[in-house]
């Protein structure tokens, strides 16, 4: 819950957008607006550039996306549908993609009254227990959205062109990342717990890959420690099967500025760098606390019996990074831990990348359990 005593610019700003209609949408827009304001959130009639979350009310026949002006903006789309589809996931997932949303909330007719369904790229599909007309619905509705509304992204990068010349073309560790990326690519995992090609037509699948930077399993990431204070890590959106160029495909993370929530990267001069993976802050916390961890791999898949975080914070947030670091610390052997990210995937530590892949071989399943 936001701190009511915090300065206004430190509290989450939210807005509504879009032309979707329906009795539930109209009523929920007003009641949820008041609910959030009572909890210290700031309402803006028109979304400012720095808006934290936009609730995009869409028409399921012609969904219009809200175009983000800042990377730290989350979009939650709402749609009210008059006729219940035969398969909710197959119906709703294309709407999630076409509306460029982090989460899609569908309100559908049910046998016992209106139902509320959540669909996300990582979490798949789940429903709320309460109906929109039930007492306590807003509390349950908010509890599902709170991790998005209140979490803080650490996705900004500061590039320092101070990488030593002997590392401009990489070293044996970047070569190990290249080989590991090819192994990860051969696992053919995607960030959804179902075969996307069965849900989306080819055009929408291409749209998904552009939107979420998918390409050669671009949704996973990996890193390897270089020394006590730095580590190599895959860049954001890079094709994991072809990671070669330092500063573009592979980044050297040398620090974190907690005041500005910025990852500090050392890059070669005269190169246009790309951002490091959004999970860099998670890897940074683990390496800093556990000197025996030499490599980390993150995949959107599962291993039976894995203990997971209790809250499904979004990737790239400081809250998720601390939750994962807590589980690594609590594991029997932090240097060789396998921990789950609720409704999302796995983070695996090891002395090196080969050790990680040998330990998970034959155990990985592509379906992440929903909770």
Sine and cosine of phi, psi and omega as CSV:
sin_phi,cos_phi,sin_psi,cos_psi,sin_omega,cos_omega
0.00,0.00,0.70,-0.72,-0.02,-1.00
-0.89,0.46,0.46,-0.89,0.05,-1.00
-0.99,0.16,0.90,-0.44,-0.02,-1.00
-0.90,0.43,-0.39,0.92,-0.02,-1.00
-1.00,0.02,-0.03,1.00,0.00,-1.00
-0.95,0.30,0.41,-0.91,0.08,-1.00
-0.89,0.46,0.55,-0.84,-0.08,-1.00
-0.80,0.60,-0.64,0.77,-0.05,-1.00
-0.93,0.36,-0.23,0.97,0.01,-1.00
-1.00,-0.04,-0.20,0.98,0.00,-1.00
-1.00,-0.09,0.40,-0.92,-0.11,-0.99
-0.96,0.30,0.74,-0.67,0.07,-1.00
-0.99,-0.17,0.69,-0.72,0.02,-1.00
-0.73,-0.68,0.40,-0.92,0.02,-1.00
-0.57,-0.82,0.32,-0.95,0.18,-0.98
-0.94,-0.33,0.51,-0.86,-0.06,-1.00
-0.47,-0.88,0.37,-0.93,0.11,-0.99
0.99,-0.16,0.24,-0.97,-0.10,-1.00
-0.91,-0.41,0.29,0.96,0.03,-1.00
-0.89,0.46,0.61,-0.79,-0.07,-1.00
-0.82,-0.57,0.28,-0.96,0.03,-1.00
0.52,-0.86,0.44,-0.90,-0.04,-1.00
-0.89,0.46,-0.67,0.74,0.00,-1.00
-0.91,0.40,-0.70,0.71,0.00,-1.00
-0.86,0.51,-0.71,0.70,-0.03,-1.00
-0.89,0.46,-0.72,0.69,-0.03,-1.00
-0.93,0.37,-0.68,0.74,-0.05,-1.00
-0.93,0.36,-0.58,0.82,0.02,-1.00
-0.84,0.55,-0.71,0.70,-0.04,-1.00
-0.96,0.28,-0.69,0.72,-0.06,-1.00
-0.94,0.34,-0.62,0.79,-0.02,-1.00
-0.96,0.26,-0.53,0.85,0.09,-1.00
-0.86,0.51,-0.74,0.67,0.00,-1.00
-0.92,0.40,-0.63,0.78,0.01,-1.00
-0.86,0.51,-0.74,0.68,-0.02,-1.00
-0.93,0.38,-0.65,0.76,0.01,-1.00
-0.90,0.44,-0.59,0.81,0.04,-1.00
-0.90,0.44,-0.37,0.93,0.00,-1.00
-0.98,-0.19,0.25,0.97,0.13,-0.99
1.00,-0.09,0.00,1.00,0.05,-1.00
-0.97,0.26,0.42,-0.91,-0.05,-1.00
-0.96,-0.29,0.82,-0.57,0.00,-1.00
-1.00,-0.04,0.70,-0.72,0.09,-1.00
-0.83,-0.56,0.81,-0.59,-0.03,-1.00
-0.87,0.49,-0.71,0.70,0.09,-1.00
-0.94,-0.33,0.75,-0.66,-0.06,-1.00
-0.87,0.49,0.88,-0.48,0.10,-0.99
-0.97,0.25,0.18,-0.98,-0.02,-1.00
-0.85,0.52,-0.56,0.83,-0.09,-1.00
-1.00,-0.07,0.24,0.97,-0.06,-1.00
-0.84,0.54,0.68,-0.73,-0.03,-1.00
-0.98,0.21,-0.74,0.68,-0.04,-1.00
-0.63,-0.77,0.67,-0.74,0.08,-1.00
-0.89,-0.45,0.82,-0.58,0.11,-0.99
-1.00,-0.05,0.96,-0.28,-0.11,-0.99
-1.00,-0.10,0.94,-0.35,0.01,-1.00
-1.00,0.08,0.92,-0.38,-0.14,-0.99
-0.92,-0.39,0.38,-0.92,0.16,-0.99
-1.00,-0.03,0.83,-0.56,-0.08,-1.00
-0.92,0.40,-0.32,0.95,0.05,-1.00
-0.99,0.14,-0.55,0.83,-0.03,-1.00
-0.65,-0.76,0.96,0.29,-0.03,-1.00
-0.93,0.37,0.77,-0.63,0.04,-1.00
-0.95,-0.32,0.75,-0.66,-0.01,-1.00
-0.99,0.17,0.48,-0.88,0.22,-0.98
-1.00,-0.03,0.83,-0.56,-0.04,-1.00
-1.00,0.06,0.93,-0.38,-0.04,-1.00
-0.90,0.44,0.60,-0.80,0.10,-0.99
-0.97,-0.22,-0.13,0.99,0.00,-1.00
-0.58,-0.82,0.55,-0.83,-0.02,-1.00
-0.91,0.41,-0.44,0.90,-0.08,-1.00
-1.00,0.09,0.12,0.99,0.02,-1.00
-1.00,0.02,0.76,-0.64,0.10,-0.99
-0.98,-0.20,0.58,-0.82,0.01,-1.00
-0.86,-0.51,0.82,-0.57,0.07,-1.00
-0.89,-0.45,0.93,-0.37,-0.03,-1.00
-1.00,-0.04,0.64,-0.77,0.06,-1.00
-0.90,-0.44,0.65,-0.76,0.08,-1.00
-0.61,-0.79,0.73,-0.68,0.08,-1.00
-0.96,-0.28,0.82,-0.57,-0.11,-0.99
-0.90,-0.43,0.74,-0.67,-0.08,-1.00
-0.97,0.23,-0.52,0.86,-0.04,-1.00
-0.86,-0.52,0.76,-0.65,-0.06,-1.00
-0.94,0.33,0.81,-0.58,0.04,-1.00
-0.95,0.31,0.41,-0.91,0.01,-1.00
-0.91,0.42,-0.59,0.81,0.01,-1.00
-0.77,-0.64,0.95,-0.30,-0.11,-0.99
-0.89,0.46,-0.69,0.72,-0.04,-1.00
-0.90,0.43,-0.72,0.69,-0.01,-1.00
-0.91,0.42,-0.52,0.86,0.05,-1.00
-0.97,0.26,-0.70,0.72,-0.15,-0.99
-0.99,0.14,-0.51,0.86,-0.11,-0.99
-0.88,0.47,-0.68,0.74,0.08,-1.00
-0.87,0.49,-0.53,0.85,0.05,-1.00
-0.92,0.39,-0.63,0.78,0.07,-1.00
-0.85,0.53,-0.71,0.71,-0.05,-1.00
-0.94,0.33,-0.73,0.69,-0.08,-1.00
-0.93,0.37,-0.42,0.91,0.03,-1.00
-1.00,-0.05,0.09,1.00,0.06,-1.00
0.79,0.61,0.75,0.66,-0.15,-0.99
-0.96,-0.27,0.44,-0.90,0.18,-0.98
-0.99,0.16,-0.52,0.85,0.01,-1.00
-0.57,-0.82,0.62,-0.78,0.15,-0.99
-0.91,-0.42,0.76,-0.65,0.09,-1.00
-0.92,-0.39,0.87,-0.49,0.01,-1.00
-0.96,-0.27,0.72,-0.70,0.11,-0.99
-0.94,-0.34,0.91,-0.42,-0.13,-0.99
-0.83,-0.56,0.48,-0.88,0.12,-0.99
-0.94,0.33,0.65,-0.76,0.03,-1.00
-0.74,-0.67,0.15,-0.99,-0.04,-1.00
-0.89,0.46,-0.54,0.84,-0.04,-1.00
-0.94,-0.34,0.32,0.95,-0.01,-1.00
0.85,-0.52,-0.01,-1.00,-0.05,-1.00
-0.88,0.48,0.62,-0.78,0.03,-1.00
-0.91,-0.42,0.49,-0.87,0.02,-1.00
-0.90,-0.44,0.86,-0.51,-0.04,-1.00
-0.88,-0.47,0.69,-0.72,0.07,-1.00
-0.95,-0.31,0.70,-0.72,0.07,-1.00
-0.72,-0.70,0.76,-0.65,0.04,-1.00
-0.65,-0.76,0.34,-0.94,0.03,-1.00
-0.86,0.51,-0.65,0.76,-0.05,-1.00
-1.00,0.00,-0.61,0.80,-0.22,-0.98
-1.00,0.00,-0.19,0.98,-0.02,-1.00
0.97,0.24,-0.83,-0.55,-0.16,-0.99
-0.63,-0.78,0.78,-0.63,0.12,-0.99
-0.52,-0.85,0.29,-0.96,-0.05,-1.00
-0.86,-0.51,0.35,-0.94,0.10,-1.00
-1.00,0.06,0.49,-0.87,0.02,-1.00
-0.95,0.31,-0.63,0.78,-0.08,-1.00
-1.00,0.02,0.48,-0.88,0.11,-0.99
-0.99,0.10,0.41,-0.91,0.00,-1.00
-0.84,0.54,-0.38,0.92,-0.01,-1.00
-1.00,-0.05,-0.07,1.00,-0.04,-1.00
-0.98,0.19,0.53,-0.85,0.15,-0.99
-0.87,0.49,0.64,-0.77,0.02,-1.00
1.00,0.09,0.03,1.00,-0.02,-1.00
-0.88,0.48,-0.69,0.72,-0.06,-1.00
-0.88,0.48,-0.59,0.81,0.03,-1.00
-0.89,0.45,-0.71,0.71,-0.01,-1.00
-0.93,0.36,-0.64,0.77,0.03,-1.00
-0.88,0.48,-0.71,0.70,-0.01,-1.00
-0.91,0.42,-0.63,0.78,-0.05,-1.00
-0.88,0.48,-0.51,0.86,0.03,-1.00
-0.97,0.25,-0.48,0.88,-0.05,-1.00
-0.99,-0.13,-0.27,0.96,-0.08,-1.00
-0.82,0.57,-0.68,0.74,0.00,-1.00
-0.85,0.52,-0.54,0.84,0.03,-1.00
-0.98,0.21,-0.70,0.72,-0.10,-1.00
-0.93,0.38,-0.55,0.84,-0.15,-0.99
-0.96,-0.28,-0.23,0.97,-0.07,-1.00
-0.98,0.22,0.34,-0.94,-0.08,-1.00
-0.88,-0.47,0.86,-0.51,-0.01,-1.00
-0.96,0.27,0.59,-0.81,0.16,-0.99
-0.85,-0.53,0.98,0.19,-0.08,-1.00
-0.84,-0.54,-0.08,1.00,0.03,-1.00
-0.98,0.21,0.60,-0.80,0.01,-1.00
-0.85,-0.52,0.55,-0.84,0.14,-0.99
-0.86,-0.51,0.88,-0.47,-0.09,-1.00
-1.00,-0.10,0.83,-0.56,0.04,-1.00
-0.93,-0.37,0.88,-0.47,-0.03,-1.00
-0.98,0.19,0.83,0.56,-0.08,-1.00
-0.86,-0.52,0.30,0.96,0.02,-1.00
-0.90,0.44,0.77,-0.64,0.02,-1.00
-0.83,0.55,0.61,-0.79,-0.10,-1.00
-0.85,0.53,-0.54,0.84,-0.02,-1.00
-0.93,0.38,-0.18,0.98,0.02,-1.00
-0.96,-0.29,0.02,1.00,-0.05,-1.00
-0.85,0.52,-0.52,0.85,0.00,-1.00
-0.94,-0.34,0.32,0.95,0.07,-1.00
1.00,0.05,-0.11,-0.99,0.01,-1.00
-0.50,-0.86,-0.25,-0.97,-0.03,-1.00
-0.91,0.41,-0.42,0.91,0.01,-1.00
-0.97,0.24,-0.63,0.78,0.07,-1.00
-0.93,0.38,-0.52,0.86,0.09,-1.00
-0.92,0.40,-0.61,0.80,0.07,-1.00
-0.91,0.42,-0.61,0.79,0.07,-1.00
-0.90,0.44,-0.65,0.76,0.04,-1.00
-0.86,0.52,-0.74,0.68,0.00,-1.00
-0.91,0.41,-0.64,0.77,0.00,-1.00
-0.92,0.40,-0.59,0.81,0.04,-1.00
-0.88,0.47,-0.61,0.79,0.05,-1.00
-0.92,0.38,-0.62,0.78,0.05,-1.00
-0.91,0.42,-0.65,0.76,0.02,-1.00
-0.90,0.43,-0.64,0.77,0.02,-1.00
-0.88,0.47,-0.63,0.77,-0.02,-1.00
-0.93,0.37,-0.30,0.95,0.04,-1.00
-0.96,0.28,-0.32,0.95,0.13,-0.99
0.82,0.57,0.77,0.63,0.03,-1.00
-0.99,-0.17,0.54,-0.84,0.04,-1.00
-0.77,-0.63,0.32,-0.95,-0.13,-0.99
-0.99,0.16,0.52,0.85,0.07,-1.00
-0.64,-0.76,0.61,-0.79,-0.08,-1.00
-0.99,0.12,0.67,0.74,0.05,-1.00
-0.27,-0.96,0.35,-0.94,0.00,-1.00
-0.94,0.35,0.94,-0.35,-0.07,-1.00
-0.86,0.50,-0.57,0.82,-0.04,-1.00
-0.92,0.40,-0.30,0.96,0.05,-1.00
-1.00,0.06,-0.27,0.96,-0.05,-1.00
-0.98,-0.21,-0.58,0.81,-0.11,-0.99
-0.91,-0.40,0.63,-0.78,0.18,-0.98
-0.94,0.34,0.26,-0.97,-0.07,-1.00
-0.80,0.60,-0.64,0.77,-0.03,-1.00
-0.89,0.45,-0.69,0.72,-0.01,-1.00
-0.94,0.34,-0.53,0.85,0.05,-1.00
-0.91,0.41,-0.64,0.77,0.07,-1.00
-0.90,0.44,-0.63,0.78,0.04,-1.00
-0.87,0.48,-0.70,0.72,0.02,-1.00
-0.86,0.51,-0.70,0.71,-0.05,-1.00
-0.91,0.42,-0.58,0.81,0.06,-1.00
-0.95,0.33,-0.70,0.72,-0.08,-1.00
-0.90,0.43,-0.73,0.68,-0.08,-1.00
-0.98,-0.19,0.28,0.96,0.10,-1.00
0.84,0.54,0.65,0.76,0.04,-1.00
-1.00,0.09,0.70,-0.71,0.05,-1.00
0.04,-1.00,0.93,-0.36,-0.08,-1.00
0.87,0.49,0.71,0.71,-0.04,-1.00
0.87,0.50,0.78,0.63,0.03,-1.00
-0.95,0.32,-0.10,0.99,-0.03,-1.00
-1.00,0.05,-0.20,0.98,0.13,-0.99
-1.00,-0.03,0.08,-1.00,0.10,-1.00
-0.41,-0.91,0.26,-0.97,-0.02,-1.00
-0.42,-0.91,0.37,-0.93,0.02,-1.00
-0.50,-0.86,0.27,-0.96,0.05,-1.00
-0.58,-0.81,0.72,-0.70,-0.04,-1.00
-0.93,0.36,0.68,-0.73,0.09,-1.00
-0.99,-0.14,-0.73,0.69,0.06,-1.00
-0.45,-0.89,-0.24,-0.97,-0.10,-1.00
-0.88,0.48,-0.47,0.88,-0.11,-0.99
-0.88,-0.47,-0.03,1.00,-0.06,-1.00
-0.69,-0.72,0.39,-0.92,0.10,-1.00
-0.49,-0.87,0.54,-0.84,0.10,-0.99
-0.99,0.11,0.62,-0.78,0.00,-1.00
-0.53,-0.85,0.52,-0.86,0.05,-1.00
-0.90,0.44,0.58,-0.81,0.01,-1.00
-0.98,0.20,0.26,-0.97,-0.01,-1.00
-0.95,0.30,0.76,-0.65,0.09,-1.00
0.97,0.26,0.12,0.99,-0.05,-1.00
-0.98,0.18,0.50,-0.86,0.09,-1.00
-0.94,0.34,0.94,-0.35,-0.08,-1.00
-0.90,0.43,-0.35,0.94,-0.01,-1.00
-0.98,0.19,-0.13,0.99,-0.10,-0.99
-0.59,-0.81,0.78,0.63,0.02,-1.00
-1.00,0.04,0.91,-0.42,-0.06,-1.00
-0.72,-0.69,-0.75,0.66,-0.23,-0.97
-0.99,0.11,0.86,-0.52,0.06,-1.00
-0.94,0.35,0.74,-0.67,-0.05,-1.00
1.00,-0.06,-0.34,0.94,0.05,-1.00
-0.91,-0.42,-0.80,0.60,-0.02,-1.00
-0.99,-0.11,-0.54,0.84,-0.04,-1.00
-0.77,-0.64,0.74,-0.67,-0.03,-1.00
-0.89,-0.46,0.53,-0.85,0.12,-0.99
-0.99,-0.16,0.93,-0.36,0.04,-1.00
-1.00,0.05,0.83,-0.56,-0.05,-1.00
-0.91,-0.42,-0.08,1.00,0.01,-1.00
0.10,-1.00,-0.03,-1.00,-0.01,-1.00
-0.58,-0.81,0.75,-0.66,0.06,-1.00
-0.99,-0.17,0.98,-0.21,-0.08,-1.00
-0.93,0.38,-0.47,0.88,-0.01,-1.00
-0.92,0.40,-0.66,0.75,-0.02,-1.00
-0.99,-0.16,-0.09,1.00,-0.06,-1.00
0.80,0.60,0.83,0.55,-0.05,-1.00
-0.80,-0.61,0.74,-0.68,0.12,-0.99
-0.99,0.12,0.68,-0.73,-0.05,-1.00
-0.97,-0.24,0.82,-0.57,-0.08,-1.00
-0.86,-0.52,0.61,-0.79,0.08,-1.00
-0.97,-0.25,0.87,-0.49,-0.11,-0.99
-0.80,-0.60,0.33,-0.95,0.09,-1.00
-0.93,0.37,0.47,-0.88,0.09,-1.00
-0.94,0.34,0.36,-0.93,0.09,-1.00
0.85,0.52,0.66,0.75,0.13,-0.99
-0.70,-0.72,0.58,-0.81,0.08,-1.00
-1.00,0.03,0.97,-0.24,-0.13,-0.99
-0.99,0.17,0.37,-0.93,0.16,-0.99
-0.91,-0.41,0.40,-0.92,-0.08,-1.00
-0.89,0.46,0.51,-0.86,0.09,-1.00
-0.96,0.29,0.28,-0.96,0.02,-1.00
-0.79,0.61,0.53,-0.85,-0.02,-1.00
-0.90,0.44,-0.33,0.94,-0.01,-1.00
-1.00,0.05,0.21,0.98,-0.03,-1.00
-0.85,0.52,-0.60,0.80,-0.03,-1.00
-0.91,0.42,-0.58,0.81,0.05,-1.00
-0.90,0.44,-0.73,0.69,0.01,-1.00
-0.90,0.43,-0.64,0.77,0.00,-1.00
-0.85,0.52,-0.72,0.69,-0.02,-1.00
-0.90,0.44,-0.64,0.77,-0.02,-1.00
-0.93,0.38,-0.73,0.69,0.01,-1.00
-0.88,0.47,-0.64,0.77,-0.06,-1.00
-0.91,0.42,-0.59,0.80,-0.08,-1.00
-1.00,0.05,-0.46,0.89,-0.14,-0.99
-0.82,-0.57,1.00,-0.05,-0.03,-1.00
-0.87,0.49,-0.37,0.93,-0.03,-1.00
-0.99,0.13,-0.16,0.99,0.07,-1.00
-0.98,0.21,0.85,-0.53,-0.02,-1.00
-0.95,-0.32,-0.24,0.97,-0.02,-1.00
-0.36,-0.93,0.42,-0.91,0.01,-1.00
-0.63,-0.78,0.69,-0.73,0.07,-1.00
-0.79,-0.61,0.69,-0.72,0.07,-1.00
-0.86,-0.51,0.78,-0.63,0.02,-1.00
-0.72,-0.69,0.46,-0.89,0.10,-0.99
-1.00,-0.06,0.97,0.23,-0.03,-1.00
-0.37,-0.93,-0.14,-0.99,-0.11,-0.99
-0.56,-0.83,0.38,-0.93,0.18,-0.98
-0.77,-0.64,0.79,-0.61,-0.06,-1.00
-0.83,0.56,0.63,-0.77,0.06,-1.00
0.99,0.12,0.15,0.99,-0.04,-1.00
-0.98,0.18,0.73,-0.68,0.09,-1.00
-0.98,0.22,0.72,-0.70,-0.11,-0.99
-0.86,-0.51,0.30,-0.95,0.11,-0.99
-0.88,0.48,0.45,-0.89,-0.08,-1.00
-0.99,0.10,-0.39,0.92,-0.05,-1.00
-0.85,-0.52,0.67,-0.74,-0.02,-1.00
-1.00,0.02,0.94,0.35,0.08,-1.00
-0.92,0.40,0.50,-0.86,0.03,-1.00
-0.93,0.37,0.43,-0.90,0.08,-1.00
-0.87,0.49,0.55,-0.83,0.06,-1.00
0.99,0.11,0.12,0.99,0.01,-1.00
-0.98,-0.17,0.49,-0.87,0.01,-1.00
-0.91,0.41,-0.52,0.86,0.00,-1.00
-0.91,0.42,-0.70,0.71,0.03,-1.00
-0.90,0.43,-0.66,0.75,-0.01,-1.00
-0.86,0.52,-0.70,0.72,0.01,-1.00
-0.93,0.37,-0.61,0.79,0.00,-1.00
-0.90,0.44,-0.67,0.75,0.03,-1.00
-0.93,0.37,-0.68,0.73,0.01,-1.00
-0.87,0.48,-0.58,0.81,0.04,-1.00
-0.89,0.46,-0.69,0.73,-0.01,-1.00
-0.92,0.39,-0.63,0.78,0.05,-1.00
-0.88,0.48,-0.70,0.72,0.00,-1.00
-0.88,0.47,-0.60,0.80,-0.07,-1.00
-0.99,0.13,-0.15,0.99,-0.04,-1.00
-0.95,0.32,0.32,-0.95,-0.01,-1.00
-0.87,0.49,-0.62,0.78,0.01,-1.00
-0.66,-0.75,1.00,-0.08,-0.04,-1.00
-0.82,0.57,-0.46,0.89,-0.02,-1.00
-0.97,0.26,-0.21,0.98,0.02,-1.00
-0.62,-0.78,0.84,0.55,-0.09,-1.00
-0.99,-0.13,0.47,-0.88,0.18,-0.98
-0.78,-0.62,0.92,-0.38,-0.04,-1.00
-0.83,-0.56,0.49,-0.87,-0.03,-1.00
-0.98,-0.18,0.50,-0.86,0.14,-0.99
-0.94,-0.34,0.89,-0.46,-0.16,-0.99
-0.76,0.64,0.78,-0.62,0.04,-1.00
0.85,0.53,0.40,0.92,-0.19,-0.98
-0.68,-0.74,-0.82,0.58,-0.07,-1.00
0.27,-0.96,-0.45,-0.89,-0.11,-0.99
-0.79,-0.61,0.55,-0.83,0.24,-0.97
-0.86,-0.50,0.79,-0.62,-0.12,-0.99
-0.81,-0.59,0.78,-0.62,0.04,-1.00
-0.97,-0.26,0.36,-0.93,0.03,-1.00
-0.22,-0.98,0.20,-0.98,0.07,-1.00
-0.93,0.38,-0.46,0.89,0.07,-1.00
-0.37,-0.93,0.13,-0.99,-0.06,-1.00
-0.92,0.39,-0.63,0.78,0.00,-1.00
-0.87,0.50,-0.66,0.75,0.02,-1.00
-0.87,0.50,-0.67,0.74,-0.02,-1.00
-0.88,0.47,-0.77,0.64,-0.06,-1.00
-0.92,0.39,-0.55,0.83,0.05,-1.00
-0.92,0.39,-0.60,0.80,-0.03,-1.00
-0.95,0.30,-0.52,0.85,-0.06,-1.00
-0.99,-0.11,-0.15,0.99,-0.05,-1.00
-0.86,0.50,0.78,-0.63,0.01,-1.00
0.99,0.15,-0.08,1.00,-0.02,-1.00
-0.96,-0.28,-0.34,0.94,-0.10,-1.00
-0.96,0.29,0.73,-0.69,0.17,-0.99
-0.85,-0.52,0.63,-0.78,-0.11,-0.99
-0.96,0.26,-0.27,0.96,-0.06,-1.00
-1.00,0.01,0.88,-0.48,0.06,-1.00
-1.00,0.03,0.81,-0.59,-0.02,-1.00
-0.91,0.41,0.64,-0.77,0.00,-1.00
-1.00,-0.07,0.60,-0.80,0.04,-1.00
-0.60,-0.80,0.00,0.00,0.00,0.00
